[in-house]
Amino acid sequence: MKKGKIRLFGIPLNQKTAVRWKIYLDRARMYIGYISFLMIGFVFLNSFQDKEIKGVLAEHKWWIYPLVMVLFIGLSLVLGWLDTVLGMRKEEMRNYSEQNPVMMEMIEALNEIRKGQKELLEREGGQGSINR
């Protein structure tokens, strides 16, 4: 069987293309998540079964709906800020980098460079300095 390049709509399919498309899909998923967030808010407001509450919502929907959306967004911002202050994102990124083989190779290479610098300084008797 002859090995040829696979093409989809004239675009060669390879690892770089697949990764680029995955990044595009991940970015789009984030924006779709924002739309879903707003839709959940509207569904929540329309899910009340009590006729009095439904009546109040229908009568004042031009200020209640935006107010609830602003409260949802404000609460989300506070939760995001709290997540940042507690260092959750930093710890997530540290864990991701420890599981990423490319990042681990870079860290190991940096450690070898530092070790070489230290050995060089020790051989020179501590004279001179290496910029960090």
N, C-alpha and C positions, 0 to 999 in steps of 0.2 A: 504494500500500500504506500503510495507516494505521500510524503509528508508535505502538506501545503499550509498556507496561512488561512485561517478561518476568518471569514468576513461577514459582518452583519450590517446590512444597509450601506455597504461600501466602506465600513469602518473596520480596520483589522482588530480582531479580538486577541488580546494578550493580557498579561498580568497588569501592566500599567493602565490599560484601558479599563479593565475591571475595577481596579482600585479607584481610578478617577470617577467612574460611574457610581461606585459605592459612596464616595465623598459627596457627590451631587445628591444622591438619594438621602443620605444622612442630613444634609443641610435642608432639603425639602421637607423631610420628616419633622425637623424642628419647627419650621413655619406652619406646617399642618397641625402640629401640636398647639400652637397659639390659637388657631382657628377652632380646634376642638375644645380648648379651654373656654372660649367665649360661648360656644354652643352648649357646653355643659351648664354654664351659668344661666342661659336662656331656658334650657330644659328644666333646671331646678326651679326657676321662677314660675314656670307654667305647670309644674307638677302638683301644686297645692290643690287639695280636694275640697277644702273648706270654702263655701260660697262667699263668706264675708271677706276672707283673705283674697280670693280671686277677684272679687268686686273692687276692693281697694287697689289691687295691682292693675286691673284694667282701667280704673278711673285715673290713676296717677302714674301710668307706665312711662310717661315721658321724663320723669325725674327719678322714679324708683329703679328702673332698669339700669340707667347710667350710674346711679349711686351704688347699686350692688356690684356692678362691674368694676367701678373704681375701688370699692372695698376689697373685692377679690384680688385685683392687681396689687393694691397696697399690701394686703396680707402676704401675697406671693413675694413681693419685694422684701418685706421684713423677714420672711423665712429664708430667702436667698442671702440676705445680709447676715442673718444669724448663722447660716451654714458657712459663710466665709469667715466670720469672726471666730467660730469654733474650730476652724482649720480643717473642716471635712474635705473640701476640694483639694487642698494641698496634700492631704494624706491619700486621697484617691489617686492623684497624679503620681505620687511616690510609688504606690502599689502598681499602677499601670506600667511605670517605667521599669520596675523590678521584674515584671513579667514580659517585658518587651526585649527580645534577644538582641536587637540592633542597639538599643539603649545600653544594655548590659555590656556589649562589646565596646562601646564608646567609653563607658565608665572604667572598664578594665584597662583600656588603652591609656586613659588619663592617669590611672593609678600607676601603671608601668612608667609613664613619663615622670611622674612625681618621684617614684623610687629612683629612677636614673638621675634626676636632678640632685636628690639627696646624696646619692653615692658620689656624684661628681664633686659636690661641695665638700664632702668628707675627705676625698682624695686630695683636694686642693688645700686642705687644712682650714676650711671655713672661711677662706679669703674669697672675696668677690661676692657678688649677689646675683641671683637669678630672679628676674622680674616675674611676678605672679599675675 
